[in-house]
Amino acid sequence: MGHIARPPRVTLLTHLGSSIGYARLIMSVNFRELEEGLTRLDSVDAARVVNQGDRITEIHVIAASDKPTKQVARDVQSLAMARFGLPIDHRVISVVQISPQHLDLSSMARAALKGVSESPNGVRTTMEVTLRHDDEEYVGTATGPAVASARLRLVGEATIDAIEKTFDSMPPIALDSIAKTHVGTRDVIVAVLVTAGERGGEDLNVGSAISASSDDDAGVRAVLNALNRRLSSLSE
């Protein structure tokens, strides 16, 4: 007779402070159930629980901007305690607030590349990236030295400028690096984006695109790919 597969469960160890020290609380918690419970909160649109073995290290939450972040964090703590008997340290909870019109992360995928152009001016040049979204066009620019080694970076920075103009509530992002490499017989553009972490660190996301005919176009798509990875990691 076959066996019915069940979701994996982990034994979660937490510590409860008391006047005589720490008591050890052992519970069987399914992290996926916790995520599903969090997304049922009115104040939460998406949640991701990150663990190392049996320990929760991060809880990422996407929420609308109509409630203070501290209240959203308290909602997360209250649900975890009431439903799972699980105390959550507020320091592991990070809340990202995005305006309601931008909560549909799939809208980012609909930002299409319209074109890349260059406006040289002596030893300087300006790269322009045009994105099309919801029947409107948004142009991002970046200016720098007119040298081949700086071209891809200018394309990447212009792409970020266009994205920030397209989506008003985009969290602050910066281009860490962008470069052309080879995978087998293919030319590939790889972009690394950096955003500020909730506890003073930094988060890096990598995107890539095959350069079939234009390194400029591939550079734009690599940045968009990295940005999509950053946003989807908070909602999976």
C-alpha positions as CSV (number, residue, x, y, z in Angstrom):
1,M,0.0,0.0,0.0
2,G,1.4,3.4,-0.9
3,H,2.1,6.1,1.6
4,I,0.5,9.6,1.4
5,A,3.2,12.3,1.3
6,R,2.9,14.9,4.0
7,P,4.5,18.3,4.2
8,P,7.8,18.2,6.0
9,R,7.8,19.4,9.6
10,V,10.6,20.7,11.7
11,T,11.2,20.8,15.4
12,L,11.6,24.4,16.3
13,L,13.6,25.4,19.4
14,T,13.0,28.8,21.0
15,H,13.8,30.3,24.3
16,L,11.5,32.0,26.6
17,G,12.9,34.6,29.0
18,S,12.1,34.2,32.7
19,S,13.3,35.4,36.1
20,I,15.2,32.1,36.6
21,G,16.7,31.9,33.2
22,Y,15.6,30.4,29.9
23,A,13.1,27.6,29.4
24,R,13.3,25.5,26.3
25,L,10.2,25.3,24.2
26,I,10.0,22.5,21.6
27,M,7.3,22.6,19.0
28,S,6.5,20.9,15.7
29,V,6.0,23.8,13.3
30,N,5.5,23.7,9.5
31,F,7.1,26.9,8.2
32,R,4.8,26.8,5.2
33,E,1.7,26.8,7.5
34,L,3.2,29.8,9.3
35,E,3.6,31.7,6.0
36,E,0.1,30.8,4.9
37,G,-1.2,32.0,8.3
38,L,0.6,35.3,8.0
39,T,-0.8,36.0,4.5
40,R,-4.3,35.7,5.9
41,L,-3.7,38.8,8.1
42,D,-5.4,41.9,6.8
43,S,-2.2,43.9,7.2
44,V,-0.1,41.4,5.2
45,D,-0.1,40.9,1.4
46,A,2.8,38.4,1.2
47,A,5.2,36.7,3.6
48,R,8.4,34.6,3.5
49,V,9.8,32.7,6.4
50,V,13.6,32.0,6.3
51,N,15.1,29.4,8.5
52,Q,18.4,27.8,9.3
53,G,17.7,24.3,10.3
54,D,15.2,24.5,13.2
55,R,15.6,28.3,13.8
56,I,13.7,31.2,12.2
57,T,16.3,33.8,11.1
58,E,14.1,36.1,9.0
59,I,10.5,36.9,8.3
60,H,10.0,39.1,5.3
61,V,6.6,40.8,4.8
62,I,5.1,42.9,2.1
63,A,2.3,45.2,3.3
64,A,0.3,48.1,2.1
65,S,1.1,51.5,3.3
66,D,-2.1,52.1,5.3
67,K,-0.7,50.7,8.6
68,P,2.5,51.5,10.5
69,T,5.3,49.0,10.1
70,K,5.5,48.4,13.8
71,Q,1.8,47.5,13.9
72,V,2.4,45.0,11.1
73,A,5.3,43.5,13.0
74,R,3.1,43.2,16.1
75,D,0.4,41.5,14.0
76,V,3.0,38.9,12.9
77,Q,4.1,38.3,16.4
78,S,0.5,38.0,17.7
79,L,-0.5,35.4,15.1
80,A,2.6,33.3,15.6
81,M,2.0,33.2,19.3
82,A,-1.8,32.7,19.2
83,R,-1.8,30.0,16.5
84,F,1.5,28.3,17.0
85,G,2.5,29.3,20.5
86,L,5.7,30.6,18.9
87,P,7.4,33.8,20.3
88,I,9.0,35.9,17.5
89,D,11.7,38.4,18.1
90,H,10.7,41.7,16.4
91,R,14.3,42.1,15.1
92,V,13.9,39.2,12.7
93,I,10.8,40.7,11.1
94,S,11.3,43.0,8.1
95,V,8.4,44.9,6.6
96,V,8.4,46.4,3.1
97,Q,5.5,48.7,2.3
98,I,4.4,49.3,-1.3
99,S,1.5,51.4,-2.5
100,P,-1.6,49.2,-3.2
101,Q,-1.4,50.0,-7.0
102,H,2.1,48.4,-7.1
103,L,1.5,45.3,-4.9
104,D,0.9,43.1,-8.0
105,L,4.5,42.0,-8.5
106,S,3.6,40.5,-11.9
107,S,3.3,44.1,-13.2
108,M,7.1,44.4,-13.1
109,A,7.3,41.6,-15.7
110,R,5.1,43.7,-18.0
111,A,7.6,46.6,-18.1
112,A,8.8,46.1,-21.6
113,L,12.0,47.4,-23.2
114,K,11.2,50.0,-25.8
115,G,14.7,51.0,-26.7
116,V,18.2,52.1,-25.8
117,S,19.8,55.2,-27.3
118,E,23.0,57.3,-26.8
119,S,23.5,61.1,-26.8
120,P,27.3,61.7,-27.0
121,N,28.7,65.1,-26.1
122,G,32.5,65.3,-26.4
123,V,34.2,63.2,-23.7
124,R,30.8,62.6,-22.0
125,T,27.8,60.6,-23.1
126,T,24.3,60.0,-21.9
127,M,22.6,56.6,-22.2
128,E,18.8,56.6,-22.4
129,V,16.6,53.6,-21.6
130,T,12.9,53.7,-22.5
131,L,10.5,51.3,-20.9
132,R,6.9,50.8,-21.8
133,H,4.3,50.0,-19.1
134,D,0.5,50.3,-19.2
135,D,0.6,52.1,-22.6
136,E,3.0,54.8,-21.3
137,E,6.7,55.3,-21.9
138,Y,9.3,56.1,-19.2
139,V,12.8,57.3,-20.0
140,G,15.7,56.8,-17.7
141,T,19.1,58.4,-18.2
142,A,22.7,58.1,-17.0
143,T,25.7,60.3,-17.9
144,G,29.3,59.4,-17.7
145,P,32.6,59.2,-19.7
146,A,32.3,58.3,-23.3
147,V,34.5,55.1,-23.0
148,A,33.6,51.6,-23.9
149,S,34.4,50.2,-20.4
150,A,31.7,52.5,-18.8
151,R,29.0,51.9,-21.4
152,L,27.3,48.8,-19.7
153,R,27.3,50.6,-16.3
154,L,25.6,53.6,-17.8
155,V,23.0,51.3,-19.4
156,G,22.4,49.7,-16.0
157,E,22.1,53.0,-14.2
158,A,19.7,54.4,-16.8
159,T,17.6,51.2,-16.5
160,I,17.3,51.8,-12.7
161,D,16.4,55.4,-13.3
162,A,13.6,54.3,-15.7
163,I,12.3,51.7,-13.3
164,E,12.1,54.3,-10.5
165,K,10.1,56.6,-12.8
166,T,7.8,53.8,-13.8
167,F,7.1,52.6,-10.3
168,D,6.8,55.4,-7.8
169,S,7.0,53.2,-4.7
170,M,10.1,51.2,-5.7
171,P,12.4,50.6,-2.7
172,P,15.9,52.3,-3.1
173,I,18.1,50.2,-5.3
174,A,21.6,50.7,-6.8
175,L,23.7,48.9,-9.4
176,D,26.5,47.1,-7.6
177,S,28.1,45.7,-10.8
178,I,27.4,44.7,-14.4
179,A,29.6,42.8,-16.8
180,K,29.8,40.7,-19.9
181,T,30.9,37.1,-19.6
182,H,30.9,33.9,-21.6
183,V,28.9,30.7,-20.9
184,G,29.9,28.1,-23.4
185,T,29.6,29.8,-26.7
186,R,27.1,32.4,-25.5
187,D,27.7,36.0,-24.5
188,V,25.8,36.8,-21.2
189,I,25.3,40.0,-19.4
190,V,25.2,39.7,-15.6
191,A,23.9,42.4,-13.3
192,V,24.1,42.7,-9.5
193,L,21.7,45.0,-7.6
194,V,22.1,46.0,-4.0
195,T,19.4,47.1,-1.6
196,A,19.6,48.1,2.1
197,G,18.9,45.2,4.5
198,E,16.5,45.8,7.4
199,R,19.1,45.4,10.1
200,G,21.9,47.5,8.6
201,G,23.3,44.9,6.1
202,E,22.8,44.7,2.4
203,D,20.9,42.4,0.1
204,L,22.3,41.4,-3.3
205,N,20.4,40.0,-6.2
206,V,21.8,38.8,-9.5
207,G,20.1,38.9,-12.9
208,S,21.3,37.8,-16.3
209,A,20.4,37.9,-20.0
210,I,21.9,36.4,-23.1
211,S,23.3,38.9,-25.5
212,A,22.1,37.7,-28.9
213,S,22.6,40.9,-30.8
214,S,22.9,43.9,-28.5
215,D,24.9,44.2,-25.2
216,D,22.8,47.3,-24.4
217,D,19.5,45.5,-24.7
218,A,20.8,42.5,-22.7
219,G,22.1,44.9,-20.0
220,V,18.6,46.3,-19.5
221,R,17.1,42.8,-19.4
222,A,19.7,41.6,-16.9
223,V,18.9,44.5,-14.5
224,L,15.1,43.8,-14.9
225,N,15.8,40.1,-14.2
226,A,17.7,40.9,-11.0
227,L,15.0,43.3,-9.8
228,N,12.3,40.6,-10.4
229,R,14.3,38.2,-8.3
230,R,14.5,40.7,-5.5
231,L,10.8,41.3,-5.4
232,S,9.7,37.7,-5.9
233,S,11.9,36.5,-3.1
234,L,9.7,38.4,-0.7
235,S,6.5,36.9,-2.0
236,E,7.2,33.2,-2.7
